[in-house]
């Protein structure tokens, strides 16, 4: 369900597992795909696509995205996180 870059870094699998735990803990995220985690020397770059209910407002979808970003940063520290929000079918 995810693609991991920089596999030579031993801790990358633990980070992916932590992110997976966060994703599954947020009930408003119906599914997710295309998780990419890369080390940039001083932190991480993370890209993820999430699916939410199509009836949510833009503000509600944005709040879910911000919650996800904040929870990931609280676990792994410095990170540039790009969340792409899609309506769930």
C-alpha positions as CSV (number, residue, x, y, z in Angstrom):
1,X,0.0,0.0,0.0
2,X,3.0,2.3,0.1
3,X,6.2,3.0,-1.8
4,X,9.2,3.7,0.4
5,X,12.2,5.6,-1.0
6,X,15.7,5.6,0.7
7,X,15.2,2.0,1.8
8,X,18.9,1.9,2.8
9,X,17.9,3.9,5.9
10,X,17.2,1.5,8.7
11,X,14.6,3.6,10.4
12,X,12.4,4.2,7.4
13,X,10.3,1.1,8.0
14,X,9.5,2.2,11.5
15,X,8.4,5.6,10.3
16,X,6.1,4.1,7.7
17,X,4.6,1.9,10.4
18,X,4.0,4.9,12.6
19,X,2.4,6.8,9.7
20,X,0.2,3.8,9.0
21,X,-0.9,3.7,12.6
22,X,-1.8,7.4,12.4
23,X,-3.7,7.0,9.2
24,X,-5.8,4.1,10.6
25,X,-6.5,6.0,13.8
26,X,-8.3,8.9,12.1
27,X,-11.8,7.6,11.3
28,X,-12.5,10.4,8.8
29,X,-9.8,9.0,6.5
30,X,-11.7,6.3,4.6
31,X,-8.6,4.9,2.7
32,X,-5.2,6.1,1.6
33,X,-2.6,5.3,-1.0
34,X,0.7,6.4,-2.5
35,X,2.6,7.0,0.7
36,X,6.1,8.1,0.0
37,X,8.7,8.8,2.7
38,X,12.1,10.2,1.9
39,X,14.9,11.4,4.1
40,X,16.2,14.8,3.2
41,X,19.1,14.9,5.7
42,X,17.6,17.1,8.3
43,X,14.1,15.5,8.4
44,X,11.7,13.8,6.1
45,X,9.6,14.5,3.0
46,X,6.3,12.7,3.1
47,X,3.6,12.5,0.4
48,X,0.2,10.8,0.9
49,X,-3.2,10.7,-0.8
50,X,-6.2,10.3,1.5
51,X,-9.8,9.7,0.8
52,X,-12.6,11.4,2.8
53,X,-16.4,11.5,2.6
54,X,-17.4,13.5,-0.5
55,X,-20.0,15.4,1.5
56,X,-17.4,17.1,3.7
57,X,-16.8,20.8,3.2
58,X,-13.5,22.1,2.1
59,X,-12.8,23.4,5.6
60,X,-13.6,20.0,7.1
61,X,-11.3,18.2,4.6
62,X,-8.6,20.7,5.3
63,X,-8.9,20.1,9.1
64,X,-8.5,16.4,8.6
65,X,-5.4,17.0,6.5
66,X,-3.9,19.3,9.2
67,X,-4.7,16.8,11.9
68,X,-2.9,14.1,10.0
69,X,0.1,16.4,9.4
70,X,0.3,17.4,13.1
71,X,0.1,13.9,14.3
72,X,2.8,12.7,12.0
73,X,5.1,15.6,13.0
74,X,4.5,14.8,16.7
75,X,5.9,11.3,16.1
76,X,8.8,11.9,13.8
77,X,9.8,15.5,14.2
78,X,10.9,17.7,11.3
79,X,9.0,16.9,8.1
80,X,7.6,18.4,5.0
81,X,4.3,16.8,4.5
82,X,2.1,17.0,1.4
83,X,-1.4,15.6,1.8
84,X,-3.6,15.3,-1.3
85,X,-7.3,14.9,-0.3
86,X,-9.7,13.1,-2.6
87,X,-13.4,12.3,-2.3
88,X,-14.1,8.7,-1.5
89,X,-16.3,6.8,-4.0
